[in-house]
Every structure is written in C-alpha cells, then in structure tokens.
Amino acid sequence: MLMIRLSRIGKRGQPYFRVVVVEHTKKTKGKYLELLGTYNPHEKVFQVKKDRVEYWMSKGAQASPTVNNLLVNHKIWDKPKVQSWKPKKKPTTNDQQPTTKVEVPKEESAPAEAQLEAVVS
C-alpha cells in the first residue's frame, strides 16, 4: 500500500520534512517514489503539489494522519482531521490486577520478633 507521509531531514534540533510517496513497508528515510513537497515546522511553512497529491490518492495511496492534518490545516483539502496520536492510558484502581501477597505464618514471626527485642535491649 502506498503512503503519503513525512520523511525527516535536517540537523538534530532543526527538523525539516519532505512530503513523499513511499511504500508503507519501506523505511522512513529510505528511497521514495516521488517528492510531493516540504514542511518546515519552525516557520509553519507547508508547500505541496496539490495536483500530484490528488493523483496519488486516485491511485490508492493513503495519507498518514499527520500529513492529512497538515493538508486540512493549510486548507489544501476539505477532509476531516484524523487523530494522529493516542494518549497514554493511565492505570486506574479497577484495571490493576490484584497483587498476590505472601502471608507469613504468625508462629514464625513471633520468635523473630523476640530475637529482635533481645538484640535491641
């Protein structure tokens, strides 16, 4: 399946992205079929070839959630936004599995307490 997604370029701490068409199983920084545009998150500049995006979408390519939201934000198309990340689930008291407690018989703990009291006094 073809994907229209971001490929990161740029130095550490200075991200800059290419909008590319790539097979979904390929690595993000690997070879791509076509360069469709660029995105600079520092200046919020998003440049893309709208006709080529529509061409690849007609051929069956799917936009990644991030690219879809960028296209919607910059008014390149009128599709709904997609949630691109999932919040971490916080464990609640009902969802936690009960922990097994090992009970020490009271007969064994009594002599140990007596020994501790003898050592302390």
BELLIN-V54215 format. One line per field, one symbol per residue. phi: phi as a letter, one per 20 degrees, with the letter a starting at -180 (. if undefined). psi: psi as a letter, one per 40 degrees, with the letter a starting at -180 (. if undefined). burial: # if it has 9 or more other C-alpha atoms within 8 Angstrom, else .. A space follows every 50 residues. Layout:
BEGIN
phi=???
psi=???
burial=???
END
This chain:
BEGIN
phi=.ecdbecfcoffncfbcdecdbffefffeefcfbeercbdffdlecdbef ffffffffeofdefgffgfffffelebddffcfebdffeefdffefffee deeeffffffffffffffffe
psi=hiihiihhiiihegihiihihiheeiideaiidihdaihhddefhhhihd ddddddddeeiiiidddddddddefdifiiiiheihiihhhidddiihih hhhhiddddddddddddddd.
burial=.#######......#########........#..######.....#.#.. ..#..##...############............................ ........#............
END
